[in-house]
Amino acid sequence: MSNNIELNEMGLCQMLRAIEEGVCTTEALINACFERIEAREPEVGAWQVKRSRDEYLAYYQANKAFFDASLLKGLPLGVKDIIDTEEMPTEMGSPIHTGRQPVEDATCVALIRAAGGIVLGKTVTTEFAYFKPGKTKNPADLTRTPGGSSSGSAAAIADGMVPMALGSQTAASVIRPAAYCGAIGYVGSRGEFSLRGGQPLAQSLDSLGLFARNVEDIQLLRAVLLRQPASTKTSELVAPKCVLVCHGDLVGLTSAAMENATQRAVDMLKSQGVKVIVLEAGDRIKDMVDHHINIMAWEVCRNLAIESFQKNQLSDPLATLMEQGLNMDRSTYVASLDATQACRDWLWSYAPEADVILAPAAPDIAPLGHSATGAPHMSRPWQAMGLPVINVPGMKDMSGVPLGLQLIGKVREDDDLLRHAGWFKELLN
């Protein structure tokens, strides 16, 4: 391809435009993705189960007329292994559900398949989308964690294995792995997308997540999932007029490298004439971390009630979280729900002119090792408040490892957030 971009490295919309313009065929793009998987999967470990190249191409050829006429042209999709797929097991990263075979697709999978996407495979998840890691390594540096819980989806996108992938977020399960691996990761406003067919963890916090290489790809998939008109044309980029900056110390521990990355982004925004307001919140945002944990603990032990009866097959962190929820007074849970709503109202009244919030997407670069997935506190406040969030890659530390920055939007203003994020990504790059 031109501009030194390999076929498998193209974004979803770039691929679709290339097919429409006759630059390459769908088969060539499928083969390029499989070549990357075959070369890198033994090291990266993004996939729990997947189709072989021959199986995929046979399925594509048998339904070629449909795919040629479809929006997504038969291009491959990765699906986090807590999301049901009729054709493949959904085991949720737990021995409790080994071999579990759903009878139908989750709604998100069904809608993407109806638009012409093909499920290449199920991507690795942590146990029940919580803390216990799977086999995946960070493609940016194999000695580091990819983050979690949507580990495999983030790694598959960042490594050029597929152009689109589904994940989920209850705490930091999309934004953190996207930040660590260097991918676009988006979580919509709470309730924006159907969660039918996804393993519930905490109903007041759970959200569907989307991974891709470009913001325009997220916009396309969002339109598919909302059953709105979708287009592969280059999307409009809109500079925000005003950005509210939440420095990492308002949330929790943050490295000097991450703070430097945030400040560099602030300086770049100012150089483009964007007004910047620095958030001064005392402990308000930091308190949201604790409220998020309360809500999650209360709801997890009730959503996973059946699994809790098999405690010997649960990891220690998950069992501990369940115990915390069982020992909690319901009044504490309700107070935390109320506090998140109050904080959301206060946040946007602090700077009504702000279009988006800029904040670190993780405390630092991905930690070394694979026994844990990194700290989630940088996402907990925004997830507790139900706000739309997108990780925008582009910053790196001195050794070239990704440092993620997130933009947070106003609830139900996801489209505006994505238009600003597309502009911000171009600025960072």
C-alpha positions in Angstrom: 0.0 0.0 0.0 1.0 3.6 -0.4 2.3 5.6 2.6 4.1 2.5 3.8 1.0 1.1 5.4 0.6 -2.7 5.2 -2.8 -4.0 4.3 -3.4 -5.4 7.8 -2.4 -2.1 9.4 -5.1 -0.1 7.6 -8.1 1.1 9.6 -11.6 -0.4 9.0 -12.8 2.6 6.9 -9.5 2.7 5.0 -10.0 -1.0 4.1 -13.5 -0.4 3.0 -12.6 2.5 0.8 -9.7 0.5 -0.7 -12.2 -2.3 -1.6 -14.7 0.2 -3.1 -12.0 2.0 -5.1 -10.6 -1.3 -6.5 -7.2 -0.8 -4.8 -7.4 -4.3 -3.2 -9.8 -7.1 -2.7 -11.5 -8.3 0.5 -9.7 -11.6 0.1 -6.3 -9.8 0.1 -7.2 -8.0 3.3 -8.5 -11.1 5.0 -5.2 -12.9 4.1 -3.1 -10.1 5.3 -4.9 -10.3 8.7 -4.3 -14.0 8.9 -0.7 -13.6 8.0 -0.2 -11.3 10.9 -2.0 -13.6 13.2 0.0 -16.6 12.1 3.2 -14.6 12.6 2.5 -13.0 16.0 -0.2 -15.0 17.8 2.3 -17.5 19.3 3.9 -14.5 21.1 1.0 -12.1 21.7 -1.8 -14.6 22.6 -4.8 -12.4 21.7 -7.2 -15.2 20.8 -9.1 -17.6 23.0 -10.5 -19.5 20.0 -10.6 -18.6 16.3 -11.4 -19.7 12.8 -8.6 -21.1 10.7 -7.8 -19.2 7.5 -9.3 -21.9 5.4 -12.6 -22.0 7.5 -12.8 -18.2 7.2 -12.3 -18.0 3.5 -14.7 -20.9 2.8 -17.4 -19.1 4.8 -16.7 -15.9 3.0 -16.8 -17.5 -0.5 -20.0 -19.4 0.3 -21.7 -16.1 1.1 -19.7 -13.8 -1.2 -22.8 -12.2 -2.9 -24.1 -11.1 0.5 -20.7 -9.8 1.7 -20.0 -7.9 -1.6 -23.3 -6.1 -1.2 -22.8 -5.4 2.5 -21.3 -2.4 4.4 -18.5 -4.3 6.1 -17.6 -6.6 3.1 -16.8 -9.7 5.1 -13.9 -8.1 7.1 -12.9 -9.8 10.4 -14.1 -8.9 13.8 -12.7 -9.9 17.2 -15.2 -10.5 20.0 -14.3 -10.4 23.7 -15.0 -13.8 25.3 -17.7 -12.6 27.7 -19.9 -11.7 24.7 -22.0 -14.5 23.3 -21.5 -15.9 19.8 -23.6 -18.6 18.4 -20.8 -20.3 16.4 -18.1 -20.2 19.1 -18.0 -20.9 22.9 -18.1 -18.1 25.4 -16.2 -19.1 28.5 -15.6 -15.8 30.3 -12.1 -16.6 31.2 -13.2 -19.0 33.9 -13.0 -22.8 34.3 -16.6 -22.7 35.6 -17.8 -22.0 32.0 -15.4 -24.2 30.0 -17.2 -25.3 26.8 -20.2 -23.1 27.4 -21.9 -22.7 24.0 -24.5 -19.9 23.6 -27.6 -20.6 21.4 -27.5 -17.1 19.8 -25.3 -14.1 19.2 -25.2 -11.1 21.5 -27.1 -8.2 19.9 -23.8 -6.3 19.2 -22.5 -9.3 17.3 -25.7 -9.9 15.5 -25.8 -6.3 14.2 -22.2 -6.3 13.0 -22.8 -9.7 11.3 -25.9 -8.3 9.6 -23.8 -5.4 8.3 -21.3 -7.9 6.8 -18.7 -8.4 9.5 -17.4 -12.0 10.2 -16.4 -13.1 13.6 -12.8 -14.3 13.2 -12.6 -15.4 16.8 -13.1 -14.8 20.5 -10.5 -12.6 22.2 -8.9 -13.3 25.6 -10.6 -11.8 28.6 -9.6 -11.7 32.3 -11.8 -13.9 34.5 -15.4 -12.6 34.3 -13.9 -9.3 33.0 -12.3 -8.6 36.4 -8.6 -8.8 37.4 -7.2 -12.4 36.9 -5.3 -12.1 33.6 -5.3 -14.5 30.7 -2.4 -15.4 28.4 -2.2 -12.1 26.3 1.0 -10.0 26.2 1.3 -6.4 25.1 2.2 -6.2 21.4 4.0 -2.9 22.0 6.4 -4.7 24.4 5.9 -8.4 25.0 7.4 -8.1 28.5 4.5 -5.9 29.7 0.9 -6.5 30.5 -1.7 -5.6 27.8 -4.0 -4.4 30.5 -7.5 -5.8 31.1 -10.0 -7.0 31.0 -10.4 -6.6 27.2 -6.8 -7.8 26.8 -7.1 -9.7 23.6 -9.3 -7.2 21.8 -6.9 -4.3 22.5 -3.9 -6.4 21.5 -5.5 -7.7 18.3 -6.2 -4.2 17.2 -2.9 -2.7 18.2 -1.0 -5.5 16.5 -2.9 -5.3 13.2 -4.6 -8.7 13.5 -8.2 -7.4 12.8 -9.6 -3.9 12.0 -12.4 -4.0 14.6 -13.0 -5.7 17.9 -15.6 -5.7 20.7 -14.9 -5.4 24.4 -16.6 -4.3 27.6 -15.9 -1.9 30.5 -17.1 -2.0 34.1 -14.1 -0.2 35.6 -11.2 0.4 33.1 -11.5 -2.7 30.8 -11.4 -0.8 27.5 -9.6 2.4 28.1 -6.7 0.9 30.1 -5.8 -1.9 27.6 -6.2 0.6 24.7 -3.9 3.0 26.5 -1.3 0.3 27.2 -1.3 -1.3 23.8 -1.7 1.9 21.7 -5.2 1.4 20.2 -8.4 3.5 19.9 -10.8 2.4 22.6 -14.2 3.9 23.1 -16.9 3.4 25.8 -20.3 5.0 25.1 -22.5 6.9 27.5 -24.1 4.5 29.9 -26.9 2.7 28.2 -26.0 3.8 24.7 -25.6 0.2 23.4 -27.5 -3.0 24.0 -25.8 -5.3 26.4 -28.0 -8.3 25.6 -25.9 -11.4 25.4 -22.9 -10.0 27.4 -22.0 -11.4 30.8 -23.2 -8.8 33.3 -20.8 -7.8 36.1 -22.2 -4.6 37.6 -25.3 -3.3 35.9 -24.9 0.3 37.0 -21.4 0.4 35.5 -21.3 -2.1 32.6 -20.8 -0.7 29.1 -20.0 -2.1 25.6 -16.6 -1.1 24.3 -15.3 -0.7 20.7 -11.7 -1.0 19.6 -10.3 0.2 16.2 -7.3 1.9 14.7 -9.0 5.2 13.8 -11.8 7.3 15.2 -13.7 7.1 12.0 -13.9 3.4 12.4 -15.5 3.9 15.8 -18.0 6.2 14.3 -18.9 3.6 11.6 -19.3 0.8 14.2 -21.3 3.1 16.5 -23.7 3.8 13.6 -24.1 0.1 12.9 -24.8 -0.7 16.6 -27.3 2.1 16.8 -29.0 1.1 13.5 -28.3 4.6 12.1 -27.1 5.5 8.6 -23.4 4.5 8.2 -20.8 5.8 5.8 -17.2 5.0 5.1 -16.5 8.6 3.9 -13.9 10.5 5.7 -15.4 12.0 8.8 -15.5 15.6 9.8 -12.9 16.6 12.4 -13.9 19.3 14.8 -11.5 21.2 17.1 -12.9 21.7 20.6 -13.2 25.4 21.6 -12.6 24.7 25.3 -11.0 21.7 27.1 -11.2 21.0 30.8 -8.0 19.3 32.0 -8.1 16.8 34.9 -4.5 16.1 35.9 -3.8 12.6 37.2 -3.2 13.7 40.8 -6.9 14.5 41.1 -7.6 10.8 40.6 -4.7 8.9 42.1 -1.1 8.0 41.7 0.3 9.0 38.3 3.8 8.8 36.9 6.0 11.7 35.9 6.0 10.4 32.3 2.2 10.5 32.2 2.0 13.9 33.7 4.5 15.1 31.1 2.4 13.6 28.4 -0.7 15.3 29.7 1.1 18.7 29.8 2.5 18.2 26.3 -1.0 17.7 25.1 -2.2 20.8 26.9 0.6 22.8 25.3 -0.4 21.5 21.8 -4.1 22.4 22.5 -3.1 25.9 23.4 -0.9 26.2 20.3 -4.1 25.6 18.3 -6.0 28.3 20.0 -8.0 26.0 22.2 -9.0 27.4 25.6 -7.8 25.3 28.4 -9.3 25.3 31.9 -7.5 23.3 34.7 -9.9 21.4 36.9 -9.6 22.1 40.7 -11.7 19.5 42.4 -10.2 18.8 45.8 -11.0 15.2 46.6 -14.3 15.1 44.5 -12.9 13.0 41.6 -10.7 10.9 43.9 -13.8 10.1 46.0 -15.4 8.7 42.8 -12.9 5.9 42.8 -14.2 4.7 46.2 -17.8 5.1 45.2 -17.1 3.1 42.0 -15.6 0.3 44.0 -18.6 0.2 46.3 -21.1 0.0 43.5 -19.1 -2.7 41.7 -18.7 -4.8 44.9 -22.4 -4.7 45.7 -23.5 -5.6 42.2 -20.8 -8.2 41.3 -21.7 -10.5 44.2 -25.3 -10.5 43.1 -24.8 -10.8 39.3 -22.3 -13.7 39.9 -24.4 -15.4 42.6 -24.3 -18.7 40.8 -20.6 -18.6 40.3 -20.1 -17.5 44.0 -21.3 -21.0 45.0 -18.2 -22.4 43.4 -15.7 -20.3 45.3 -12.9 -22.8 44.9 -12.9 -22.0 41.2 -12.8 -18.2 41.6 -9.6 -16.1 41.8 -8.7 -14.5 45.1 -9.3 -10.9 43.9 -12.8 -11.8 42.6 -13.7 -13.7 45.7 -12.5 -10.8 47.9 -14.6 -8.3 45.9 -17.7 -10.5 46.3 -17.0 -10.7 50.1 -16.8 -6.9 50.2 -20.2 -6.6 48.5 -21.8 -9.2 50.7 -20.6 -7.4 53.9 -21.7 -3.9 52.6 -24.8 -2.2 53.9 -27.3 -1.4 51.1 -27.3 2.3 52.3 -23.6 2.5 51.4 -24.3 1.3 47.9 -27.2 3.7 47.4 -25.2 6.6 48.8 -22.4 5.8 46.3 -25.0 5.8 43.4 -26.3 9.1 44.5 -22.8 10.6 44.9 -21.9 9.7 41.3 -24.9 11.5 40.0 -24.2 14.6 42.1 -20.5 14.7 41.0 -21.5 14.4 37.3 -23.8 17.4 37.7 -21.2 19.4 39.5 -18.4 18.5 37.0 -20.1 20.1 34.0 -21.3 23.1 36.0 -17.7 23.8 36.9 -16.9 24.7 33.3 -20.1 24.8 31.2 -18.2 26.0 28.2 -15.9 22.9 28.1 -16.5 20.6 25.2 -14.5 17.7 26.6 -12.3 16.7 29.5 -8.7 15.7 28.9 -7.2 13.2 31.5 -4.6 10.5 31.7 -6.0 7.1 30.5 -3.8 5.1 32.8 -1.3 5.9 35.6 1.7 5.2 33.5 2.9 3.0 30.6 2.0 -0.7 30.9 3.6 -2.4 33.9 6.2 -5.1 33.4 5.1 -8.7 33.9 1.9 -10.6 33.2 0.6 -11.6 36.7 -1.6 -8.4 36.9 -3.2 -6.0 34.5 -2.3 -2.6 36.0 -4.2 -0.1 38.2 -7.7 0.9 37.0 -8.2 4.1 39.0 -7.9 6.5 36.1 -11.1 5.2 34.6 -13.2 4.6 37.6 -14.6 8.1 38.1 -15.8 8.6 34.5 -17.3 5.1 34.4 -19.1 5.7 37.7 -20.6 8.8 36.2 -21.6 7.1 33.0 -19.8 9.4 30.7 -18.6 8.6 27.2 -14.8 8.1 27.0 -12.2 7.5 24.3 -8.5 6.6 24.5 -6.5 8.5 21.9 -3.1 7.0 21.2 -0.1 9.0 20.0 2.0 9.8 23.1 4.9 7.5 24.0 7.6 7.4 26.7 11.3 7.7 26.1 11.5 3.9 25.2 8.6 4.1 22.7 5.9 2.5 24.9 2.4 4.0 24.5 1.1 6.6 27.0 -2.6 6.9 26.6 -4.7 10.1 27.0 -8.5 10.0 27.3 -11.1 12.5 26.3 -14.3 12.4 28.3 -17.5 13.8 26.9 -20.9 14.9 28.2 -23.5 12.2 28.6 -25.4 11.5 25.4 -23.0 13.8 23.4 -21.0 10.9 22.1 -21.0 12.1 18.5 -19.5 15.4 19.5 -16.9 13.6 21.6 -15.8 11.5 18.6 -15.6 14.4 16.3 -13.3 16.2 18.8 -11.3 12.9 19.3 -10.7 12.6 15.6 -9.2 16.1 15.5 -7.2 15.4 18.7 -5.7 12.2 17.2 -4.5 14.2 14.2 -3.0 16.8 16.5 -1.1 14.1 18.5 0.2 12.4 15.4 
